[in-house]
Amino acid sequence: MCLATVYVDNDGQKEEVMRDVAWIEPESQGVLLISFLGERQLFHARIKSIDLMHSSIVLENVSPDTGPAPEKANLSEFEQLSSA
C-alpha cells in the first residue's frame, strides 16, 4: 500500500499538514486530499513536488493574498461553495 504524507512549503520550510493520504484530486479551487480513513481536506494550493521514494507530496500556495500557508477547508464547506 502506498500512502503519502503531505507538506506545505512555507518559504523553504516544510510543514506537515496531512498523513496517510490515499487520494489526491485536482479541484478548481485547489487540491482535495483524502486520507486512508476518508478524512477530506481541500487546500487552496497546487502540487509543487511528489517524491515517490519517500511517499511525500509538497504543496505551495496559489494565492499570495492568503498568507504563507494554503487555506484549507473541510469538504462540507467546499460543497457549499460548489453549489452556490
C-alpha positions in Angstrom: 0.0 0.0 0.0 1.3 3.4 -0.9 0.2 6.3 1.3 1.7 9.7 1.4 2.4 12.5 3.8 1.6 16.0 2.6 3.5 19.1 3.4 3.1 22.8 2.7 6.2 24.7 1.6 6.4 27.9 3.7 9.4 29.9 2.4 11.5 26.8 2.2 10.2 25.3 5.4 8.1 22.2 5.1 5.1 21.9 7.4 3.3 18.6 7.7 -0.5 19.0 7.0 -1.9 15.5 6.5 -0.8 11.9 6.8 -1.9 8.7 5.2 -3.2 10.4 2.1 -4.5 7.8 -0.3 -6.2 10.0 -3.0 -5.4 13.4 -4.5 -8.0 15.1 -6.7 -7.5 18.4 -8.5 -10.3 20.8 -8.0 -11.0 24.3 -9.5 -10.2 25.9 -6.1 -7.1 23.8 -5.3 -6.3 20.2 -4.3 -8.6 17.8 -2.5 -6.7 15.3 -0.3 -8.5 12.2 1.0 -6.9 10.0 3.7 -7.0 6.2 4.0 -9.8 6.6 6.6 -11.8 9.0 4.5 -10.8 12.4 6.0 -11.1 15.1 3.3 -9.4 18.4 3.2 -9.3 21.0 0.4 -6.2 23.1 0.1 -6.1 26.3 -2.0 -2.7 25.2 -3.3 -1.0 23.4 -6.1 1.4 20.4 -6.1 5.0 21.6 -6.0 6.6 18.2 -5.9 5.9 14.5 -5.4 8.6 12.2 -4.0 7.5 8.6 -4.6 10.6 7.1 -2.9 9.8 8.8 0.4 5.9 8.9 -0.1 5.8 12.7 0.3 4.0 15.5 -1.5 4.7 19.2 -1.2 2.1 21.8 -1.9 2.5 25.5 -2.4 0.0 28.3 -2.1 -1.7 29.5 -5.2 -2.8 32.9 -3.9 -0.3 35.3 -2.4 -3.1 37.1 -0.7 -3.9 34.3 1.7 -0.5 34.3 3.5 2.3 31.8 3.6 0.3 28.7 4.1 -2.5 27.5 1.9 -6.0 27.8 3.2 -7.8 24.6 3.9 -11.5 23.8 4.2 -13.4 20.7 5.1 -15.4 19.1 2.4 -18.8 20.4 3.6 -17.5 24.0 3.2 -16.2 23.1 -0.3 -19.6 21.5 -1.2 -21.4 24.7 -0.1 -19.1 26.8 -2.3 -19.6 24.5 -5.3 -23.4 24.6 -5.0 -23.6 28.4 -4.8 
